Amino acid sequence: MRPEAAIYIIRKGLGLVLLLAGPPLLVGLAVGLLISVFQAATQIQEMTLSFIPKIIAVFIVIMILIPWMIKIMNSFTTDLIMNFHLFLR
């Protein structure tokens, strides 16, 4: 395998990881920020108050986006398999 092919595969794979992990992470960040503002305003310092809503929000986002995520991963895998002969040159 040529170094260019390996770099291409790694670059596409890392881009795919960022694309798929971005929405749940951003939702977790937004929910965490809102809860932190709420805790600061009400002076409630309960540790579990920040974890449960973030877990639920990230789970909901993943459940909503899972068909899109599978489609993107399937496309990447199909591209790798179809162009396998090009990568081995």
C-alpha positions as CSV (number, residue, x, y, z in Angstrom):
1,M,0.0,0.0,0.0
2,R,1.3,3.4,-0.9
3,P,1.6,6.0,1.8
4,E,-0.8,8.3,-0.1
5,A,-3.5,5.6,0.0
6,A,-3.0,5.0,3.7
7,I,-3.2,8.8,4.4
8,Y,-6.3,9.0,2.3
9,I,-8.0,6.2,4.2
10,I,-7.0,7.6,7.6
11,R,-8.1,11.1,6.6
12,K,-11.5,9.9,5.4
13,G,-11.9,7.8,8.5
14,L,-11.1,10.6,10.9
15,G,-13.4,12.9,9.0
16,L,-16.1,10.3,9.3
17,V,-15.5,10.0,13.1
18,L,-15.8,13.8,13.5
19,L,-18.9,13.9,11.4
20,L,-20.7,11.2,13.3
21,A,-19.6,12.1,16.8
22,G,-20.2,15.8,16.3
23,P,-24.0,16.1,16.7
24,P,-24.2,14.0,20.0
25,L,-21.3,15.8,21.5
26,L,-22.7,19.3,20.6
27,V,-26.0,18.4,22.1
28,G,-24.3,17.1,25.3
29,L,-22.3,20.4,25.4
30,A,-25.4,22.5,25.0
31,V,-27.4,20.6,27.6
32,G,-24.5,20.7,30.0
33,L,-24.2,24.5,29.5
34,L,-27.9,25.0,30.1
35,I,-27.9,22.9,33.2
36,S,-24.8,24.7,34.5
37,V,-26.5,28.1,34.1
38,F,-29.6,26.7,35.8
39,Q,-27.5,25.4,38.7
40,A,-25.6,28.7,39.0
41,A,-28.8,30.7,39.0
42,T,-30.6,28.5,41.6
43,Q,-27.5,27.6,43.6
44,I,-28.4,23.9,43.4
45,Q,-25.1,22.0,43.4
46,E,-26.4,18.4,42.9
47,M,-23.8,16.4,40.8
48,T,-26.3,14.0,39.3
49,L,-28.4,16.8,38.0
50,S,-25.9,17.5,35.2
51,F,-25.4,13.8,34.2
52,I,-28.9,12.4,33.7
53,P,-30.2,15.1,31.3
54,K,-27.0,14.9,29.2
55,I,-27.3,11.2,29.0
56,I,-30.9,11.4,28.0
57,A,-30.3,14.1,25.4
58,V,-27.4,12.3,23.8
59,F,-29.3,9.1,23.7
60,I,-32.3,10.8,22.0
61,V,-30.0,12.5,19.4
62,I,-28.3,9.1,18.6
63,M,-31.7,7.4,18.3
64,I,-32.9,10.1,15.9
65,L,-29.7,10.2,13.8
66,I,-28.9,6.5,13.7
67,P,-30.4,5.9,10.2
68,W,-28.2,8.7,8.9
69,M,-25.2,7.5,10.7
70,I,-25.6,4.0,9.4
71,K,-26.1,5.3,5.9
72,I,-22.8,7.4,6.1
73,M,-20.9,4.4,7.6
74,N,-22.2,2.1,4.9
75,S,-21.2,4.6,2.2
76,F,-17.7,4.8,3.6
77,T,-17.4,1.0,3.9
78,T,-18.7,0.5,0.3
79,D,-16.2,3.1,-1.0
80,L,-13.4,1.2,0.7
81,I,-14.4,-2.2,-0.6
82,M,-15.1,-0.9,-4.2
83,N,-11.7,0.9,-4.4
84,F,-9.7,-1.8,-2.5
85,H,-7.8,-2.7,-5.7
86,L,-6.7,0.9,-6.0
87,F,-5.3,1.0,-2.5
88,L,-3.2,-2.1,-2.9
89,R,-1.2,-0.8,-5.9
